[in-house]
């Protein structure tokens, strides 16, 4: 039986839960990546647009396309008011609806662990990036306690073990 795909159906609720964490992690990532201004960027699994907004604010891209399978998330991202540089549309990381070598940067921000086939997702990102461009991703280190709510998760698990 295949693992069920995780879909977030409420952009505003997701933003309340994870928005600040996403922006904090994204800021550190952009400090590392240091993309030049004027690039065509792709945000794979853009969700509520938290990372997309950082890219627009900090990197002055020529264009930014955010794709995500959740219309609710995309509606929230569209409501951020990022201007004409940012476009959000329904998309699948396993089959990115872009021509080969059509963007300068493709990023999967906090989304790799949601991809049904991570290798296929990375291959698709690489396919759409121009030669000399960047394919990059980052995610939580779930196995080593790097998830923002890890302490709460451990407390809940301890309570369940005690029969609470």
C-alpha contacts under 8 A as a table, 3 or more apart, distances in Angstrom:
res1	aa1	res2	aa2	distance
3	X	116	X	7.79
5	X	114	X	7.16
5	X	115	X	7.99
5	X	116	X	7.02
6	X	114	X	6.58
7	X	69	X	7.38
7	X	70	X	6.36
8	X	11	X	7.23
8	X	14	X	7.30
8	X	47	X	8.00
8	X	70	X	6.43
8	X	72	X	7.69
8	X	73	X	7.03
9	X	70	X	6.38
9	X	71	X	7.65
9	X	72	X	5.46
9	X	73	X	6.73
10	X	13	X	5.42
10	X	14	X	6.18
10	X	72	X	5.48
10	X	73	X	6.29
11	X	14	X	5.12
11	X	15	X	6.07
11	X	47	X	7.37
11	X	48	X	5.43
11	X	72	X	5.46
11	X	73	X	4.24
11	X	74	X	7.52
11	X	75	X	7.39
11	X	76	X	5.26
11	X	77	X	7.78
12	X	15	X	5.03
12	X	16	X	6.33
12	X	48	X	7.66
12	X	73	X	7.87
12	X	76	X	6.59
13	X	16	X	5.13
13	X	17	X	6.25
14	X	17	X	5.07
14	X	18	X	5.79
14	X	19	X	6.87
14	X	48	X	7.24
15	X	18	X	5.36
15	X	19	X	4.23
15	X	20	X	7.62
15	X	48	X	6.45
15	X	50	X	7.82
16	X	19	X	5.90
16	X	20	X	7.83
17	X	20	X	7.99
18	X	21	X	5.30
18	X	22	X	5.97
19	X	22	X	5.09
19	X	23	X	6.24
19	X	48	X	7.87
19	X	50	X	6.08
20	X	23	X	5.10
20	X	24	X	6.10
21	X	24	X	5.13
21	X	25	X	6.12
21	X	148	X	7.07
22	X	25	X	5.31
22	X	26	X	5.88
22	X	50	X	6.27
22	X	51	X	6.66
22	X	110	X	7.60
23	X	26	X	4.91
23	X	27	X	6.00
23	X	50	X	5.86
23	X	51	X	6.02
23	X	54	X	7.05
24	X	27	X	5.28
24	X	28	X	6.61
25	X	28	X	5.34
25	X	29	X	6.27
26	X	29	X	4.92
26	X	30	X	6.08
26	X	51	X	5.82
26	X	54	X	7.24
26	X	109	X	7.27
27	X	30	X	5.17
27	X	31	X	6.22
27	X	54	X	7.10
28	X	31	X	5.12
28	X	32	X	6.48
29	X	32	X	5.12
29	X	33	X	6.11
29	X	138	X	7.62
30	X	33	X	4.91
30	X	34	X	5.55
30	X	35	X	7.30
30	X	55	X	7.86
31	X	34	X	5.50
35	X	39	X	7.83
35	X	59	X	6.65
36	X	39	X	6.66
36	X	59	X	6.70
36	X	61	X	8.00
37	X	59	X	5.32
37	X	60	X	5.04
37	X	61	X	5.38
37	X	62	X	7.44
38	X	59	X	7.84
38	X	60	X	6.04
38	X	61	X	4.45
38	X	62	X	4.39
38	X	63	X	7.72
39	X	60	X	7.90
39	X	61	X	4.82
39	X	62	X	5.10
39	X	63	X	6.74
39	X	103	X	7.70
39	X	104	X	5.83
39	X	105	X	7.26
40	X	61	X	6.08
40	X	62	X	5.39
40	X	63	X	4.75
40	X	64	X	6.00
40	X	103	X	5.03
40	X	104	X	5.21
40	X	105	X	6.54
41	X	61	X	6.78
41	X	62	X	7.84
41	X	63	X	6.04
41	X	64	X	4.65
41	X	65	X	6.30
41	X	103	X	5.92
41	X	104	X	5.99
41	X	105	X	4.81
41	X	106	X	5.95
41	X	107	X	7.89
42	X	64	X	5.73
42	X	65	X	4.88
42	X	66	X	5.90
42	X	67	X	7.73
42	X	103	X	6.84
42	X	105	X	6.10
42	X	106	X	4.59
42	X	107	X	6.23
43	X	46	X	5.33
43	X	51	X	7.84
43	X	52	X	6.55
43	X	64	X	7.25
43	X	65	X	6.12
43	X	66	X	4.57
43	X	67	X	6.35
43	X	106	X	6.09
43	X	107	X	5.18
43	X	108	X	6.06
43	X	109	X	7.36
44	X	66	X	6.11
44	X	67	X	5.34
44	X	68	X	6.68
44	X	93	X	6.35
44	X	106	X	7.01
44	X	107	X	5.97
44	X	108	X	4.87
44	X	109	X	7.30
44	X	111	X	7.79
45	X	66	X	7.08
45	X	67	X	5.54
45	X	68	X	4.51
45	X	69	X	7.45
45	X	93	X	7.13
45	X	108	X	6.31
45	X	109	X	7.24
45	X	111	X	6.02
46	X	49	X	5.31
46	X	50	X	7.57
46	X	51	X	7.04
46	X	52	X	6.72
46	X	66	X	5.16
46	X	67	X	5.64
46	X	68	X	5.60
46	X	74	X	7.81
46	X	108	X	7.74
46	X	109	X	7.37
47	X	50	X	7.53
47	X	67	X	7.81
47	X	68	X	5.91
47	X	70	X	7.29
47	X	73	X	5.02
47	X	74	X	6.38
47	X	77	X	7.14
48	X	73	X	4.74
48	X	74	X	6.23
48	X	75	X	7.92
48	X	76	X	5.51
48	X	77	X	4.69
49	X	52	X	4.83
49	X	53	X	5.94
49	X	66	X	7.46
49	X	73	X	7.78
49	X	74	X	7.53
49	X	76	X	7.41
49	X	77	X	4.47
49	X	78	X	7.83
49	X	80	X	7.63
50	X	53	X	5.40
50	X	54	X	6.70
50	X	77	X	7.65
51	X	54	X	5.10
51	X	55	X	6.38
51	X	109	X	6.96
52	X	55	X	5.11
52	X	56	X	6.33
52	X	64	X	7.41
52	X	66	X	6.96
53	X	56	X	5.15
53	X	57	X	6.05
53	X	80	X	7.70
53	X	82	X	6.73
54	X	57	X	5.07
54	X	58	X	5.77
54	X	59	X	7.72
55	X	58	X	5.40
55	X	59	X	5.19
55	X	60	X	7.12
55	X	61	X	7.23
56	X	59	X	5.74
56	X	60	X	5.42
56	X	61	X	6.19
56	X	64	X	7.51
56	X	82	X	7.04
56	X	85	X	7.79
56	X	86	X	7.61
57	X	60	X	6.48
61	X	64	X	6.54
61	X	85	X	7.36
62	X	85	X	6.48
63	X	85	X	4.72
63	X	86	X	6.03
63	X	87	X	7.93
64	X	85	X	5.99
64	X	86	X	4.70
64	X	87	X	6.24
65	X	86	X	5.93
65	X	87	X	4.90
65	X	88	X	5.74
65	X	89	X	7.63
66	X	86	X	7.53
66	X	87	X	6.22
66	X	88	X	4.64
66	X	89	X	6.45
67	X	74	X	7.82
67	X	88	X	5.85
67	X	89	X	5.19
67	X	90	X	5.44
67	X	91	X	4.81
67	X	92	X	7.19
67	X	93	X	7.97
68	X	71	X	7.56
68	X	73	X	7.51
68	X	74	X	6.77
68	X	88	X	7.98
68	X	89	X	6.79
68	X	90	X	5.22
68	X	91	X	5.07
68	X	92	X	6.54
68	X	93	X	7.91
69	X	90	X	5.26
69	X	91	X	5.42
69	X	92	X	6.11
70	X	73	X	5.30
70	X	74	X	6.29
70	X	90	X	6.95
71	X	74	X	4.89
71	X	75	X	5.98
71	X	90	X	6.70
72	X	75	X	5.14
72	X	76	X	6.39
73	X	76	X	5.16
73	X	77	X	6.23
74	X	77	X	4.92
74	X	78	X	6.05
74	X	88	X	6.10
74	X	89	X	6.68
74	X	90	X	7.38
75	X	78	X	5.11
75	X	79	X	6.28
76	X	79	X	5.09
76	X	80	X	6.81
77	X	80	X	5.46
77	X	88	X	7.12
78	X	81	X	6.51
78	X	82	X	7.63
78	X	87	X	7.50
78	X	88	X	6.43
82	X	85	X	7.10
82	X	86	X	5.96
83	X	86	X	6.06
84	X	87	X	7.21
91	X	95	X	7.80
91	X	96	X	6.47
91	X	97	X	7.00
92	X	95	X	5.42
92	X	96	X	5.73
92	X	97	X	7.83
93	X	96	X	5.48
93	X	115	X	7.17
93	X	121	X	5.23
93	X	124	X	6.99
93	X	125	X	7.79
94	X	115	X	7.76
94	X	116	X	8.00
94	X	117	X	7.32
94	X	120	X	5.83
94	X	121	X	4.97
94	X	124	X	6.51
95	X	121	X	7.77
95	X	124	X	6.52
96	X	124	X	6.27
96	X	125	X	7.55
96	X	128	X	7.88
98	X	102	X	6.82
98	X	128	X	6.44
99	X	102	X	5.60
99	X	128	X	6.17
100	X	127	X	5.42
100	X	128	X	4.43
100	X	129	X	7.02
100	X	130	X	7.69
101	X	104	X	7.83
101	X	127	X	6.22
101	X	128	X	4.35
101	X	129	X	4.49
101	X	130	X	4.01
101	X	131	X	7.07
102	X	128	X	5.38
102	X	129	X	5.94
102	X	130	X	6.07
103	X	106	X	7.12
103	X	128	X	6.08
103	X	129	X	4.91
103	X	130	X	5.90
103	X	133	X	7.78
104	X	129	X	5.41
104	X	130	X	5.53
104	X	132	X	7.90
104	X	133	X	4.77
104	X	134	X	6.48
105	X	129	X	6.16
105	X	133	X	5.64
105	X	134	X	4.72
105	X	135	X	5.97
105	X	136	X	7.83
106	X	125	X	5.87
106	X	126	X	7.70
106	X	128	X	7.83
106	X	129	X	6.59
106	X	134	X	6.34
106	X	135	X	4.97
106	X	136	X	6.40
107	X	125	X	7.82
107	X	135	X	6.00
107	X	136	X	4.88
107	X	137	X	5.34
108	X	111	X	5.68
108	X	112	X	6.52
108	X	136	X	6.58
108	X	137	X	4.63
108	X	138	X	6.72
109	X	112	X	7.56
109	X	137	X	5.63
109	X	138	X	5.49
109	X	139	X	6.51
110	X	113	X	7.58
110	X	137	X	7.45
110	X	138	X	5.69
110	X	139	X	4.19
110	X	140	X	6.58
111	X	114	X	5.34
111	X	115	X	6.78
111	X	138	X	7.77
111	X	139	X	6.53
112	X	115	X	5.39
112	X	118	X	6.19
112	X	137	X	7.32
112	X	138	X	7.46
112	X	139	X	6.54
113	X	118	X	7.45
113	X	139	X	7.42
115	X	118	X	5.40
115	X	121	X	6.84
117	X	120	X	5.40
117	X	121	X	6.32
118	X	121	X	5.02
118	X	122	X	6.26
119	X	122	X	5.19
119	X	123	X	6.14
120	X	123	X	4.98
120	X	124	X	6.15
121	X	124	X	5.16
121	X	125	X	6.30
122	X	125	X	5.01
122	X	126	X	6.14
122	X	135	X	7.78
123	X	126	X	5.05
123	X	127	X	6.08
124	X	127	X	4.98
124	X	128	X	6.51
125	X	128	X	5.51
125	X	129	X	6.48
125	X	135	X	6.40
126	X	129	X	5.30
126	X	135	X	6.08
129	X	133	X	5.82
129	X	134	X	6.90
129	X	135	X	7.10
130	X	133	X	5.31
140	X	146	X	5.71
140	X	147	X	5.45
141	X	144	X	5.72
141	X	145	X	6.42
141	X	146	X	4.56
141	X	147	X	6.31
142	X	145	X	5.43
142	X	146	X	5.43
142	X	147	X	5.52
143	X	146	X	7.43
145	X	150	X	5.88
146	X	150	X	6.96
147	X	150	X	5.24
148	X	151	X	8.00
149	X	152	X	5.41
149	X	153	X	6.21
150	X	153	X	4.93
150	X	154	X	6.13
151	X	154	X	5.18
151	X	155	X	6.25
152	X	155	X	5.06
152	X	156	X	6.18
153	X	156	X	5.15
153	X	157	X	6.22
154	X	157	X	5.07
154	X	158	X	6.12
155	X	158	X	5.08
155	X	159	X	6.16
156	X	159	X	5.07
156	X	160	X	6.22
157	X	160	X	5.07
157	X	161	X	6.18
158	X	161	X	5.04
158	X	162	X	6.35
159	X	162	X	5.18
159	X	163	X	6.34
159	X	164	X	5.05
160	X	163	X	5.01
160	X	164	X	5.33
161	X	164	X	7.44
